[in-house]
Amino acid sequence: MTAMIDVSMNTNMHSAFKREILRLRDGLRKADLSDARATEGLARRYKFFSVTLHQHHQGEDTFLWPNVRPKANPQEIAVLDAMEAEHEALASVLGAVDEDFKTLSVNSDQDDIATRLDELRTVLSGHAQHEEGEGVPIVQKYIGEDDFKAFVKFSRNSQDASLVLPWVSDGATPAEEASTWHMIPAPVRLFVKPMLTRKYTKFTQECGV
């Protein structure tokens, strides 16, 4: 079975999630929550982050881990169990922050929400490091081309999927940005990259974050 050759997008997504939490935290601390436009912009920006993170993990839980498990040895199954448990822990922390941003208003405690965002980043960082170090090599060992294509297709069908590539590139290293845009074939990329970048820039301006 052919192993996945390039899993750089997974690592790039992890980096983007961690950057976004800091972006949201800093935006929250600076925001005047008595300003309805600022509050709505923050909530919109957070919703994009949350939906994208949920979609990322749902894709792994649906198309990657279950297809690996029947082929894995006991040591590898222990890693897969840990991946699933970490997703559940992340979902719990994420759910609390989801509620914070759904109900964001002048009465919200910005410091408390910022603290929960820091907690979310800590949990996410630990999971990402574990997945990249131990989970991804197991996936590469067992996942075939068709299963991986199904995972990629699912990821591309997410809400606001057109924002994802320029978002992953926002604040990324040149190498990360290059590997992110290489998800699109070169002839198509010439036309699509500027269009998607403009759309993401407009989204960022409208959110104010």
Buried (B, 14 or more C-beta within 10 A) or exposed (E): EEBBEEBBBBBBBBBBBBBBBEBBBEBBEEBEBEEEEBBBBBBBBBBBBBBBBBBBBBBBBEBBBEBBBEEBEEEBBEBBEBBBEBBEBBEEBBEEBBEBBEEBEEEBEBEEBBEBBEBBBEBBBEBBEBBBEBBBBBBBBBBEEEBBEBBBEBBBEBEBBBBBBBBBBBBBEEEBBEBBBEBBEEEEBEEBBEEBBEBBEEBBEEBBB
